[in-house]
Amino acid sequence: MNDKTLPRVVIVGAGFGGLNAAKTLEKAPVQITVIDRKNFHTFQPLLYQVATAGLSPGEIAAPIRSIFRSRRNVEVLLADVTGFDLERKLVETAEQNFSYDYLIVAAGASHAYFGHDEWEPLAPGLKTIEDAIEIRRRVLLSFELAERQAAAGDTSSALTFAVVGGGPTGVELAGTLAEICRHALTHEFRSIDPARAHIMLIEGGPRILATYPEDLSRSAQEQLQHLGVEVRTSTMVTCVAPGAVYIGDTRLPACVVLWAAGVAASPLGQKLGAAVDRAGRVQVQPDLSLPDHREVFVIGDLASLKDEHGKMLPGVAPVAIQQGRFVAKLIRKEVESRASGNVASRPTFHYWDKGSLATIGRSAAVAEIGKVHISGFLAWLSWLFVHIWFLIGFQNRLLVFIRWAFSYFTYERGARLITGSDSLPGWTDHSSSSTSTSSPGAPSATTAVEAQEIHTSASK
Ligand SMILES: Cc1cc2nc3c(=O)[nH]c(=O)nc-3n(C[C@H](O)[C@H](O)[C@H](O)COP(=O)(O)OP(=O)(O)OC[C@H]3O[C@@H](n4cnc5c(N)ncnc54)[C@H](O)[C@@H]3O)c2cc1C
C-alpha cells in the first residue's frame, strides 16, 4: 500500500534502467514515483523493425502504467522533467515539482549530429517510436513516388538509400532495407524494380561495428555485401542536403538519408550540476551516485562510468538493466538498515558483460560471447531469442515470435503503413512539375559515384 511515511524514490525515465530499478524496488519499504514523458516503455533494440515495416509500434512498446498495475507502491506519472533542485530535493516539470528522498535519473540518450542539428529533418535518427514511424514513412514513400513517376513515363529517378553510421543501428537498418528491396517488395510494383535500389552504408571509421572484434566486423561487412549493400568505410559525411549526402565535394544523391552516427546523452544530465563527459553523460561515482549528492543516482545511457580495466561502459540495455537493479538493491538495503539503526556501506557497481549481438538481416548476424565469435544463422538465432525473451509483456513476445516465424518463411513485412506527410526532402516529382532542376534521381554533378547509380527501370 502507499504509505506516505515511507521514503519516496522518484525515478525519471521508464526505459531499461528506470523500469528495472522500479521493478526491483517494488517490494522495498519505499514509495515509488516513476515519471516519463511517454506513457509507454519502448524496446529500442527492435525499433529498426518498426522503421522497416516488420513490426507495428504496439508490438515493441508497453504501457508503463500496465507494467506496474499490481504494484500498489508504484505511482506512474506522465510528465516532461525539465530540471532539478538538488538542495531542496525536487524534480521539476512545467506543471509541478515532485519531492524525493532518493532520486534515480535514467533519461537515456538521443542522436547527435556533431553540431549540425539542421541535418536532423533531412536525415532522421532512430531513437523513439516516432522516429521509427517517420523512417518507415520515408522509405515506403520513396518507392511509391518512384512508381508514380515511372508510371508517368519518367524512369530517371534512382532509389538510393544512404545510412550514415556503421554501428549496430546503421548495420541493421542497411541490412533490413536491402532485404525489403530484394525480397518483400519484389512483386508489388509494376513500373519500378525495387530490387535495383541501391543501399549505401557510410562509416567514418576504418571498419563497421567498431566495438566488435575485427573478425566479426569483417564478417558483418561481408554479410551486408552479400545482401547487396555497398559498405563505404573511412568515408566521412561532410554535409547532408535535401536528397543527398556529401563526402567532401562529392555529392551522393539519396532519396532517403538515415542517421545512425552519433549519440548524445539527455540534456537532463547537464541539469544535475555534476561533471559530464564529451557526450553529455554524467560522471558518476562507483556506486552510480553524484559526488556531492549521495541520494541522487544516474544510470543507463546517461551515466558515464569506467569498468575496473578503465574501459567506458557501453550504452547498451544490459548496462542500464544491471545498473537499475544495482541502485534499487542499494537503496533498499540503505532504507532497511537505517530503520534498524545501522548505516550500511555502499558497494561498487560491476558490469557483468554476457556478450554482444548485432543483427544484419534475415539469418545474418554476429555475436561475441566471451572468447567465442559466431557469425551467420546461429548468431541470428541467438539474437532472435534474446530479443524476443526480453520484450516486455507475454503478449508482445508471442505476437513478435509468430510475426517473425511467418515473415521468415514468407518474407512478408506486414506493417507497411505510410502515415503523415506525403513529401520527401529533395524529391521532385518530374511527372507533375516540368520546372524542377534537381532531384535525388536527377543529379547535376557527374561524379564517379553518381555514374554508378542504379536507376529505376520500366523493365517490369
Ligand atoms: C535503435 C536502437 C537499437 C538498439 N539496439 C540495442 C541492442 O540490440 N542491444 C542493446 O543492448 N542495446 C541496444 N540499444 C541501446 C539500448 O536501447 C539503450 O542502451 C538503453 O535503452 C538505455 O536505457 P536507459 O534506461 O538508460 O534509457 P532509455 O531506454 O532510452 O529510456 C529513457 C527514458 O527516459 C524518458 N525520458 C527522457 N527524457 C525525459 C524527460 N525530460 N522527462 C521525462 N522522461 C524522460 C524517455 O521517454 C525514456 O522512456 C539500442 C538503442 C537504439 C536507439
PDBQT file of the ligand as one rigid body, heavy atoms in Angstrom, charges set to zero:
ROOT
HETATM    1  C1  LIG A 501      17.801   1.865 -32.433  1.00  0.00    +0.000 C 
HETATM    2  C2  LIG A 501      18.461   1.315 -31.197  1.00  0.00    +0.000 A 
HETATM    3  C3  LIG A 501      18.834  -0.003 -31.155  1.00  0.00    +0.000 A 
HETATM    4  C4  LIG A 501      19.443  -0.525 -30.024  1.00  0.00    +0.000 A 
HETATM    5  N1  LIG A 501      19.786  -1.846 -30.013  1.00  0.00    +0.000 NA
HETATM    6  C5  LIG A 501      20.306  -2.376 -28.900  1.00  0.00    +0.000 A 
HETATM    7  C6  LIG A 501      20.583  -3.771 -28.836  1.00  0.00    +0.000 A 
HETATM    8  O1  LIG A 501      20.364  -4.513 -29.793  1.00  0.00    +0.000 OA
HETATM    9  N2  LIG A 501      21.103  -4.256 -27.678  1.00  0.00    +0.000 N 
HETATM   10  C7  LIG A 501      21.341  -3.451 -26.595  1.00  0.00    +0.000 A 
HETATM   11  O2  LIG A 501      21.776  -3.939 -25.571  1.00  0.00    +0.000 OA
HETATM   12  N3  LIG A 501      21.107  -2.132 -26.643  1.00  0.00    +0.000 NA
HETATM   13  C8  LIG A 501      20.579  -1.575 -27.754  1.00  0.00    +0.000 A 
HETATM   14  N4  LIG A 501      20.318  -0.237 -27.798  1.00  0.00    +0.000 N 
HETATM   15  C9  LIG A 501      20.698   0.603 -26.659  1.00  0.00    +0.000 C 
HETATM   16  C10 LIG A 501      19.691   0.493 -25.530  1.00  0.00    +0.000 C 
HETATM   17  O3  LIG A 501      18.373   0.612 -26.037  1.00  0.00    +0.000 OA
HETATM   18  C11 LIG A 501      19.983   1.586 -24.513  1.00  0.00    +0.000 C 
HETATM   19  O4  LIG A 501      21.286   1.377 -24.030  1.00  0.00    +0.000 OA
HETATM   20  C12 LIG A 501      19.003   1.558 -23.366  1.00  0.00    +0.000 C 
HETATM   21  O5  LIG A 501      17.700   1.831 -23.830  1.00  0.00    +0.000 OA
HETATM   22  C13 LIG A 501      19.380   2.574 -22.291  1.00  0.00    +0.000 C 
HETATM   23  O6  LIG A 501      18.436   2.520 -21.275  1.00  0.00    +0.000 OA
HETATM   24  P1  LIG A 501      18.129   3.814 -20.403  1.00  0.00    +0.000 P 
HETATM   25  O7  LIG A 501      17.165   3.378 -19.339  1.00  0.00    +0.000 OA
HETATM   26  O8  LIG A 501      19.371   4.470 -19.988  1.00  0.00    +0.000 OA
HETATM   27  O9  LIG A 501      17.418   4.831 -21.400  1.00  0.00    +0.000 OA
HETATM   28  P2  LIG A 501      16.164   4.660 -22.347  1.00  0.00    +0.000 P 
HETATM   29  O10 LIG A 501      15.813   3.228 -22.519  1.00  0.00    +0.000 OA
HETATM   30  O11 LIG A 501      16.453   5.474 -23.533  1.00  0.00    +0.000 OA
HETATM   31  O12 LIG A 501      14.980   5.324 -21.521  1.00  0.00    +0.000 OA
HETATM   32  C14 LIG A 501      14.945   6.694 -21.234  1.00  0.00    +0.000 C 
HETATM   33  C15 LIG A 501      13.532   7.042 -20.789  1.00  0.00    +0.000 C 
HETATM   34  O13 LIG A 501      13.557   8.361 -20.257  1.00  0.00    +0.000 OA
HETATM   35  C16 LIG A 501      12.445   9.083 -20.734  1.00  0.00    +0.000 C 
HETATM   36  N5  LIG A 501      12.805  10.498 -20.703  1.00  0.00    +0.000 N 
HETATM   37  C17 LIG A 501      13.820  11.096 -21.356  1.00  0.00    +0.000 A 
HETATM   38  N6  LIG A 501      13.857  12.407 -21.074  1.00  0.00    +0.000 NA
HETATM   39  C18 LIG A 501      12.836  12.640 -20.217  1.00  0.00    +0.000 A 
HETATM   40  C19 LIG A 501      12.333  13.811 -19.570  1.00  0.00    +0.000 A 
HETATM   41  N7  LIG A 501      12.925  15.004 -19.739  1.00  0.00    +0.000 N 
HETATM   42  N8  LIG A 501      11.262  13.699 -18.780  1.00  0.00    +0.000 NA
HETATM   43  C20 LIG A 501      10.645  12.502 -18.599  1.00  0.00    +0.000 A 
HETATM   44  N9  LIG A 501      11.076  11.366 -19.184  1.00  0.00    +0.000 NA
HETATM   45  C21 LIG A 501      12.163  11.428 -19.981  1.00  0.00    +0.000 A 
HETATM   46  C22 LIG A 501      12.235   8.539 -22.134  1.00  0.00    +0.000 C 
HETATM   47  O14 LIG A 501      10.910   8.779 -22.576  1.00  0.00    +0.000 OA
HETATM   48  C23 LIG A 501      12.550   7.065 -21.949  1.00  0.00    +0.000 C 
HETATM   49  O15 LIG A 501      11.398   6.319 -21.610  1.00  0.00    +0.000 OA
HETATM   50  C24 LIG A 501      19.695   0.309 -28.912  1.00  0.00    +0.000 A 
HETATM   51  C25 LIG A 501      19.317   1.646 -28.950  1.00  0.00    +0.000 A 
HETATM   52  C26 LIG A 501      18.695   2.154 -30.082  1.00  0.00    +0.000 A 
HETATM   53  C27 LIG A 501      18.267   3.597 -30.123  1.00  0.00    +0.000 C 
ENDROOT
TORSDOF 0
